[in-house]
């Protein structure tokens, strides 16, 4: 057997501080530094995308502790509150975020969402417009503007805004839906029917859940992977005990 050379490419050392007997754990922890804010913020965004609202809120509040002047921490905490439907809490968080970042488009966008949910349409539209001024090709902002104009019964203005979205993405589902409503309100039946057909063409195929149902029931491992929040069982002591579709590796703790 040949003897292959071993070359050390890099080394690293770390010193861990461990709490002593009777010493509170908090006192042994290092003080947070501003650089930690990005890690906590990214962690919170990941949890939010997974639907773990409690964990995401805790992470974003940690960001505000590490650096209270960092507007994104407050804004992202407000996003969690909006998803939860706690508009008062979201408003408090957004007020703090706008205090530290008065021109942030993201803060104005979410402020607009809160105001729209409260029925304050004109104020909401003002905030959406401030976000739109910075990102004129943002389809989400334009859709919100078009929706608010429709709710204000300014249907012609709503159509003008929503058509801008189709100039960016002709398959935007929300734009086609809102245009269908606006054209219907204007009595433009042919245009409304065209938008209805486009909406049905581009919307998700809801029957796909039924089509894949039998397969997912027979393959729990694959079904587990499609869940937004899930755990992995990597080993089974008895390979025959593993459900169909799971790795049948013997051993494990």
C-alpha positions as CSV (number, residue, x, y, z in Angstrom):
1,X,0.0,0.0,0.0
2,X,1.5,3.4,-1.0
3,X,2.2,5.9,1.7
4,X,0.5,9.2,0.7
5,X,1.9,12.5,2.0
6,X,-0.2,14.4,4.5
7,X,0.0,18.2,4.2
8,X,-1.6,20.6,6.8
9,X,-3.4,23.3,4.9
10,X,-4.7,25.3,7.8
11,X,-5.1,25.2,11.6
12,X,-7.4,27.1,14.0
13,X,-7.9,27.4,17.7
14,X,-10.8,28.6,19.8
15,X,-11.1,29.3,23.5
16,X,-14.5,28.5,25.0
17,X,-15.5,30.1,28.3
18,X,-17.5,27.7,30.4
19,X,-19.6,28.7,33.4
20,X,-18.2,27.5,36.7
21,X,-20.1,25.9,39.5
22,X,-22.8,28.3,40.7
23,X,-21.9,30.9,38.1
24,X,-24.9,32.2,36.2
25,X,-24.7,31.2,32.5
26,X,-25.5,34.7,31.3
27,X,-22.4,36.1,33.0
28,X,-20.2,33.7,31.1
29,X,-21.5,34.6,27.7
30,X,-19.6,37.1,25.6
31,X,-21.1,40.5,25.0
32,X,-22.9,40.8,21.6
33,X,-21.1,42.8,19.0
34,X,-22.6,44.7,16.0
35,X,-21.4,42.1,13.6
36,X,-23.8,39.6,15.3
37,X,-26.8,41.5,14.0
38,X,-26.4,40.1,10.5
39,X,-26.3,36.5,11.7
40,X,-29.4,36.9,13.9
41,X,-31.2,38.8,11.1
42,X,-30.5,36.1,8.5
43,X,-31.4,33.4,11.0
44,X,-34.8,35.2,11.6
45,X,-35.5,35.5,7.9
46,X,-34.9,31.8,7.5
47,X,-37.3,31.0,10.3
48,X,-39.9,33.4,9.0
49,X,-39.7,31.7,5.5
50,X,-40.3,28.4,7.2
51,X,-43.3,29.7,9.1
52,X,-41.7,29.5,12.5
53,X,-43.1,32.9,13.7
54,X,-42.2,32.5,17.4
55,X,-38.6,31.7,16.6
56,X,-38.4,34.4,13.9
57,X,-39.7,37.1,16.3
58,X,-37.1,36.0,19.0
59,X,-34.3,36.3,16.4
60,X,-35.4,39.7,15.2
61,X,-35.8,41.0,18.7
62,X,-32.2,39.8,19.4
63,X,-31.1,42.0,16.4
64,X,-32.7,45.0,18.1
65,X,-30.8,44.2,21.3
66,X,-27.5,43.8,19.6
67,X,-27.9,47.1,17.7
68,X,-31.0,49.2,18.5
69,X,-30.3,51.6,15.7
70,X,-30.4,49.0,13.0
71,X,-33.8,49.6,11.3
72,X,-34.0,46.2,9.7
73,X,-34.4,44.4,13.0
74,X,-37.5,46.5,13.9
75,X,-38.9,46.2,10.4
76,X,-38.5,42.4,10.3
77,X,-40.1,42.1,13.8
78,X,-43.0,44.0,12.4
79,X,-43.3,41.6,9.5
80,X,-43.8,38.7,12.0
81,X,-46.5,40.8,13.8
82,X,-48.3,41.4,10.4
83,X,-48.4,37.7,9.6
84,X,-49.8,37.1,13.1
85,X,-52.4,39.7,12.5
86,X,-51.2,41.9,15.4
87,X,-51.4,45.2,13.7
88,X,-50.9,47.3,16.9
89,X,-47.6,45.5,17.6
90,X,-46.5,45.9,14.0
91,X,-47.2,49.6,14.1
92,X,-45.0,50.0,17.2
93,X,-42.2,48.1,15.5
94,X,-42.5,50.1,12.3
95,X,-42.5,53.4,14.1
96,X,-39.2,52.4,15.7
97,X,-37.8,51.2,12.4
98,X,-38.8,54.4,10.6
99,X,-37.1,56.4,13.4
100,X,-33.8,54.8,12.4
101,X,-34.4,54.6,8.7
102,X,-37.0,57.2,7.6
103,X,-36.4,56.6,3.9
104,X,-36.3,52.8,3.8
105,X,-38.7,51.6,1.1
106,X,-39.3,48.3,3.0
107,X,-40.5,50.2,6.1
108,X,-42.9,52.3,4.1
109,X,-44.2,49.2,2.3
110,X,-45.1,47.4,5.5
111,X,-46.4,50.6,7.0
112,X,-48.7,50.7,4.0
113,X,-49.8,47.2,4.5
114,X,-50.8,47.9,8.2
115,X,-52.7,51.0,7.2
116,X,-54.5,49.2,4.4
117,X,-55.6,46.5,6.8
118,X,-57.0,49.2,9.1
119,X,-59.0,50.8,6.2
120,X,-56.8,53.9,6.1
121,X,-56.4,53.7,2.3
122,X,-55.1,57.2,1.5
123,X,-52.4,57.0,4.1
124,X,-51.5,53.5,2.9
125,X,-51.3,54.7,-0.7
126,X,-48.9,57.5,0.3
127,X,-46.5,55.0,1.9
128,X,-46.8,52.6,-1.1
129,X,-45.9,55.5,-3.4
130,X,-42.8,56.3,-1.4
131,X,-41.7,52.7,-1.8
132,X,-42.6,52.8,-5.5
133,X,-40.5,56.0,-6.0
134,X,-37.4,54.0,-5.0
135,X,-38.3,50.8,-6.8
136,X,-40.6,51.7,-9.7
137,X,-40.5,48.1,-11.2
138,X,-41.4,46.3,-8.0
139,X,-44.5,44.3,-8.9
140,X,-45.5,43.7,-5.3
141,X,-45.7,47.4,-4.5
142,X,-47.6,48.1,-7.7
143,X,-50.1,45.4,-6.9
144,X,-50.7,46.9,-3.5
145,X,-51.2,50.3,-5.0
146,X,-53.6,49.0,-7.5
147,X,-55.5,47.1,-4.9
148,X,-55.9,50.2,-2.7
149,X,-57.1,52.3,-5.6
150,X,-59.7,49.6,-6.3
151,X,-60.8,49.7,-2.7
152,X,-61.1,53.4,-3.0
153,X,-63.3,52.8,-6.0
154,X,-60.8,54.7,-8.2
155,X,-61.1,51.9,-10.8
156,X,-59.6,53.8,-13.8
157,X,-56.5,54.7,-11.8
158,X,-56.3,51.2,-10.6
159,X,-56.3,49.8,-14.1
160,X,-53.5,52.2,-15.1
161,X,-51.3,51.1,-12.2
162,X,-52.0,47.4,-12.7
163,X,-51.2,47.5,-16.5
164,X,-47.7,48.7,-15.5
165,X,-47.2,45.3,-13.8
166,X,-48.1,43.4,-17.0
167,X,-45.4,45.5,-18.8
168,X,-42.9,44.0,-16.3
169,X,-44.4,40.5,-16.1
170,X,-47.3,39.6,-18.4
171,X,-48.0,36.5,-16.2
172,X,-48.4,38.2,-12.9
173,X,-51.3,36.4,-11.3
174,X,-52.3,39.1,-8.8
175,X,-52.4,41.8,-11.4
176,X,-54.7,39.8,-13.7
177,X,-57.0,39.1,-10.7
178,X,-57.2,42.8,-9.7
179,X,-57.7,43.9,-13.3
180,X,-60.5,41.4,-13.6
181,X,-62.2,43.1,-10.6
182,X,-61.5,46.7,-11.8
183,X,-62.8,46.0,-15.3
184,X,-65.9,44.4,-13.9
185,X,-66.5,47.5,-11.7
186,X,-66.1,49.7,-14.8
187,X,-68.6,47.6,-16.8
188,X,-65.9,46.5,-19.3
189,X,-67.2,42.9,-19.6
190,X,-64.9,41.8,-22.5
191,X,-61.8,43.1,-20.7
192,X,-62.9,41.5,-17.5
193,X,-63.5,38.1,-19.2
194,X,-60.1,38.3,-20.8
195,X,-58.4,38.9,-17.5
196,X,-60.4,36.1,-15.9
197,X,-59.2,33.7,-18.5
198,X,-55.6,34.8,-18.0
199,X,-55.9,34.4,-14.3
200,X,-57.2,30.9,-14.6
201,X,-54.5,30.1,-17.1
202,X,-51.6,31.2,-14.8
203,X,-53.0,30.2,-11.4
204,X,-51.6,27.1,-9.6
205,X,-53.1,23.8,-10.4
206,X,-55.0,23.0,-7.2
207,X,-55.8,19.4,-8.4
208,X,-52.1,18.6,-8.1
209,X,-52.6,17.9,-4.4
210,X,-55.1,15.2,-5.2
211,X,-53.0,13.7,-7.9
212,X,-50.0,13.3,-5.7
213,X,-52.0,12.3,-2.6
214,X,-51.6,8.5,-3.0
215,X,-47.9,8.7,-3.7
216,X,-47.3,10.9,-0.6
217,X,-49.2,8.6,1.6
218,X,-47.1,5.6,0.3
219,X,-43.8,7.5,0.6
220,X,-43.7,9.4,4.0
221,X,-40.1,10.3,3.5
222,X,-40.9,12.3,0.3
223,X,-43.9,13.8,1.9
224,X,-41.8,14.9,4.9
225,X,-39.4,16.7,2.6
226,X,-42.1,18.8,1.1
227,X,-43.2,20.2,4.5
228,X,-42.0,23.7,5.2
229,X,-40.8,22.7,8.7
230,X,-39.7,19.1,9.2
231,X,-37.2,16.8,10.9
232,X,-34.9,14.1,9.5
233,X,-34.6,10.6,11.0
234,X,-31.3,9.4,9.6
235,X,-30.9,6.1,11.3
236,X,-33.0,3.1,12.6
237,X,-31.6,0.5,14.9
238,X,-33.8,-2.1,13.1
239,X,-33.6,-1.5,9.3
240,X,-36.9,-3.3,8.9
241,X,-38.6,-0.7,11.2
242,X,-37.9,2.1,8.8
243,X,-41.1,3.3,7.0
244,X,-41.3,2.9,3.2
245,X,-39.1,5.5,1.5
246,X,-36.8,6.2,4.5
247,X,-33.1,5.3,4.5
248,X,-32.7,1.8,5.9
249,X,-29.3,2.3,7.5
250,X,-28.7,0.1,10.5
251,X,-27.2,1.5,13.6
252,X,-27.6,5.0,15.1
253,X,-27.6,6.2,18.6
